[in-house]
Amino acid sequence: QGARLDLLVHCTGDPSDPHPVPPHRRLARRVDGFIVLSLVADSPDIADLLHLDVPVAMFGAHAYGTSSVHIDDRGGAAGAVDHLIAGGHRRIGVIYGREVDNPAVLEHDRHCGIRDAFGRAGMPPAAELLVPGDFTMAGGARAMTRLLELDEPPTAVFAFSDEMAYGAIQALRANGLHPGADVALVGYDGHDLSAALELSTVSVPFEEIGATVARQLLDRIQEPGMPDVREILPTQFVSRFSSQALADRGAARLGGGAPSS
């Protein structure tokens, strides 16, 4: 508000879907700069936008000649798995979004983080414990159901988003299980609903992200040609009841023995 600029919001849709008419050329003469959210740096949309020679600030990705803000996804994901390992869990399921290991997608740092934590503990997860959830509640429910159908289900689960964790809670309840009592569960994002559901989560500073990327863009508008800027904001782990289930209790409830270290 202090900059006295109007905000124009444009949604490109799913970045993976083809949309052959880029909007950036139409917008170029109507805006002073662009804030880009949730697109990877090698997206065709980004390439087209950068050719317009208009100030750009980005969230979650970085390209030459722009400013950007990131969250410490790698550290946040590692901290979530560290928390579960500290609870004695050795068989930990992971509900990721869509890509297992693609450096071009925004969830890649979370995959790096869980590998860091598992590596430090000397316990790489079995492939069967890594299940996609499509970043939706329905996908999280399907993923949790798939994990529970394993011969040896996980005693703890880390979901790459709170929304997928909500679906996981639905699946647990449908199977007569409860997060925190039978299976430890951690989400990611820090949505307000997570507190009501007593869901442990990695809280992301969304308001600070918005304020930071807006300030970056204003700086670039006021100082054309300024050097690239990259800022990384920390996450915060919020421990609640959902992750308090102990490994031995979970294994007994799921019909297995105590986990081996």
C-alpha positions in Angstrom: 0.0 0.0 0.0 2.8 2.4 0.8 4.2 2.1 -2.7 0.8 3.2 -4.2 0.8 0.5 -6.9 -2.1 -1.6 -8.0 -1.8 -5.4 -7.9 -2.9 -7.4 -10.9 -3.2 -11.2 -10.3 -2.9 -13.6 -13.2 -3.0 -17.4 -13.0 -1.3 -19.5 -15.6 -2.9 -22.7 -14.4 -1.0 -25.9 -13.9 2.6 -25.3 -15.1 2.7 -28.8 -16.5 -0.3 -28.1 -18.8 0.3 -26.7 -22.2 -1.0 -23.1 -22.7 0.3 -21.9 -26.1 -0.7 -18.3 -25.7 1.7 -16.8 -23.1 0.0 -13.9 -21.2 3.2 -12.0 -20.5 3.4 -10.1 -23.8 -0.1 -8.8 -23.3 0.7 -7.7 -19.7 4.1 -6.2 -20.4 3.0 -2.7 -21.2 0.4 -2.7 -18.4 2.7 -3.5 -15.4 5.8 -2.1 -13.9 7.1 -5.6 -12.8 6.2 -9.2 -12.2 6.1 -11.3 -9.0 6.3 -15.0 -10.0 4.9 -17.6 -7.7 5.1 -21.4 -7.9 6.9 -21.8 -11.2 10.2 -23.5 -11.7 13.0 -21.5 -13.2 13.1 -23.5 -16.5 9.4 -23.1 -17.2 8.6 -21.8 -20.7 6.6 -19.1 -19.0 9.6 -17.8 -17.1 11.8 -17.8 -20.2 9.2 -15.7 -22.1 8.8 -13.3 -19.2 12.5 -12.7 -18.8 12.8 -11.6 -22.4 10.5 -8.6 -21.7 13.2 -6.8 -19.8 10.8 -6.0 -17.0 11.8 -6.2 -13.2 11.0 -9.7 -11.8 10.9 -11.1 -8.3 10.3 -14.8 -7.7 9.2 -17.2 -5.0 10.6 -20.7 -4.9 12.9 -20.5 -7.9 15.6 -18.2 -9.2 16.7 -17.0 -12.6 19.5 -14.8 -13.7 18.6 -11.1 -13.5 15.9 -11.5 -10.9 15.5 -11.3 -7.1 14.0 -14.3 -5.3 12.8 -15.5 -1.9 12.9 -19.2 -0.8 12.0 -21.1 2.2 14.4 -23.6 3.8 12.4 -26.6 2.5 15.5 -28.9 2.8 16.0 -28.1 6.5 12.3 -28.1 7.2 11.8 -31.6 5.7 14.9 -32.9 7.4 13.7 -31.6 10.8 10.3 -33.3 10.4 12.0 -36.7 9.8 14.5 -36.1 12.5 11.6 -35.6 14.9 10.1 -38.9 13.9 13.4 -40.7 14.2 13.9 -39.3 17.7 10.5 -40.9 18.6 12.1 -44.3 17.9 10.6 -44.8 14.4 12.6 -46.7 11.9 9.9 -47.5 9.4 8.8 -44.1 8.2 6.5 -43.5 5.3 6.7 -40.4 3.1 3.7 -39.0 1.1 5.2 -36.7 -1.5 3.5 -34.6 -4.2 4.0 -35.7 -7.8 7.7 -36.2 -8.5 10.1 -38.6 -6.7 13.4 -36.9 -7.7 13.2 -34.1 -10.2 15.4 -31.1 -9.5 13.2 -29.0 -11.7 10.1 -29.2 -9.4 9.5 -27.1 -6.3 9.3 -30.1 -3.9 12.8 -31.3 -4.8 14.4 -29.7 -1.7 12.0 -31.6 0.5 13.2 -34.8 -1.0 16.8 -33.7 -0.4 15.9 -32.9 3.2 14.4 -36.3 4.0 17.4 -38.0 2.4 19.7 -35.9 4.7 17.8 -37.1 7.8 17.6 -40.7 6.7 21.2 -40.7 5.7 22.4 -39.3 9.1 20.4 -42.0 10.8 21.8 -44.7 8.5 18.3 -45.9 7.5 17.4 -45.1 3.9 13.7 -45.7 3.4 12.4 -48.6 1.3 10.9 -47.6 -2.1 7.6 -49.0 -1.0 7.4 -46.3 1.7 7.6 -43.4 -0.7 4.0 -42.8 -2.1 2.6 -40.0 -4.2 -0.3 -37.9 -2.9 -0.7 -35.3 -5.7 -0.8 -32.5 -3.1 -4.5 -33.1 -2.5 -6.6 -34.5 0.4 -7.9 -37.3 -1.8 -4.4 -38.1 -2.9 -3.2 -38.2 0.7 -6.0 -40.6 1.7 -5.1 -42.9 -1.2 -1.4 -42.8 -0.3 -2.1 -43.5 3.4 -4.3 -46.4 2.5 -1.6 -47.8 0.3 0.9 -47.6 3.1 -1.4 -49.3 5.5 -1.9 -52.2 3.1 1.8 -53.0 3.2 2.8 -56.3 4.9 4.8 -54.1 7.3 3.1 -50.7 7.5 5.0 -47.6 8.7 4.7 -46.6 12.3 5.1 -42.9 11.3 4.4 -40.9 8.2 5.6 -37.5 6.9 3.4 -35.8 4.3 4.8 -33.0 2.1 1.7 -30.9 2.7 -0.9 -30.4 5.4 -3.6 -31.1 2.9 -2.2 -34.5 2.1 -1.9 -35.1 5.8 -5.6 -34.3 6.3 -6.3 -37.0 3.8 -4.0 -39.4 5.6 -6.0 -38.7 8.8 -9.2 -39.7 7.0 -7.6 -42.9 5.9 -6.3 -43.7 9.3 -9.7 -43.2 10.9 -11.4 -45.3 8.2 -9.1 -48.1 9.3 -9.8 -47.7 13.0 -6.5 -45.9 13.7 -5.7 -42.5 15.1 -2.8 -40.1 14.5 -0.7 -39.7 17.6 -2.2 -42.7 19.3 -1.4 -45.4 16.7 0.6 -43.8 13.9 2.8 -40.7 14.2 2.0 -38.1 11.5 3.6 -34.9 10.4 2.4 -32.4 7.7 4.0 -29.4 6.1 2.8 -25.8 5.6 1.4 -24.8 9.0 -2.3 -24.2 7.9 -4.6 -22.9 10.5 -6.7 -26.1 10.4 -3.7 -28.1 11.5 -4.0 -26.7 15.0 -7.6 -27.8 15.2 -6.7 -31.3 14.1 -3.7 -31.4 16.5 -1.4 -32.1 13.5 2.3 -31.6 13.9 3.6 -29.6 10.9 6.4 -27.6 9.5 5.2 -24.0 9.5 6.0 -21.8 6.5 6.1 -18.0 7.0 3.6 -17.2 4.2 3.1 -13.5 5.2 6.8 -12.9 5.4 7.3 -14.5 2.0 4.7 -12.2 0.4 6.2 -9.1 2.1 9.7 -10.1 1.1 9.1 -10.8 -2.5 7.0 -7.6 -2.8 9.9 -5.6 -1.3 12.3 -7.2 -3.7 10.2 -6.2 -6.7 9.9 -2.6 -5.5 13.7 -2.5 -5.1 14.2 -3.7 -8.7 11.7 -1.2 -10.0 13.5 1.6 -8.2 17.0 0.4 -9.1 17.0 -1.2 -12.6 20.0 -3.4 -13.2 20.6 -4.1 -9.5 22.5 -7.3 -8.7 20.6 -10.6 -8.2 19.3 -11.1 -4.7 18.4 -14.4 -3.1 16.9 -14.6 0.4 16.1 -17.8 2.3 13.5 -17.8 5.1 13.5 -20.4 7.9 10.6 -22.8 8.7 9.5 -23.8 12.2 8.6 -27.2 13.4 5.4 -27.2 15.4 5.0 -30.4 17.5 1.4 -31.5 18.4 -0.3 -34.7 19.4 -0.3 -36.3 16.0 3.4 -37.1 16.1 3.5 -38.4 19.7 2.8 -42.1 18.9 5.9 -44.1 19.9 7.4 -46.6 17.5 6.8 -49.7 19.7 3.2 -48.8 20.4 2.5 -48.1 16.7 4.1 -51.3 15.6 2.0 -53.3 18.1 -1.2 -51.5 17.0 -0.4 -52.2 13.4 0.1 -55.9 14.0 4.0 -55.9 13.8 6.8 -56.3 16.3 8.9 -53.7 17.9 11.0 -51.9 15.3 14.7 -52.8 14.9 17.3 -50.0 15.1 
